[in-house]
Amino acid sequence: MTVKKIKAFRRRQNRVRKNSRRINYGKLRLSVYRSNKHISAQIVDDIKQETLFSASTYEKDFGDKKTWNEEAAVWVGQTIAKRALDSKIKDVYFDRGGFVYFGKVKALADSARKAGLNF
């Protein structure tokens, strides 16, 4: 990536987080990170500054499936939702982290919603 693209990505990322933190202060954040080969999600408590749950295609539970397609994103969304619901956490807000809400990011969000998370 060029420096220009990196700066644009950081601006988008900061804008998304600034607006959602102001609106959703006190709620837990479902943060998504996507690379070319993997996707991961975390539920973060911004007040205590700690990660409560995480799910990723790096995990051993994921198996030997392809890690870069939408099926992997669906698995991560279902896994993070299951872990949150086991601890009685239902309400979070979605932080796409500068990534476009399309493809893998959208698939992760939709699968987390279907599994029971509210955002």
Secondary structure, DSSP 8 states (H G I E B T S, - for coil): --HHHHHHHHHHHHHHHHHHHHHTTTSEEEEEEE-SS-EEEEEEETTTTEEEEEEETTSGGG-SS-SSSHHHHHHHHHHHHHHHHHTT--BEEEE-TTS-SSTHHHHHHHHHHHHT-B-
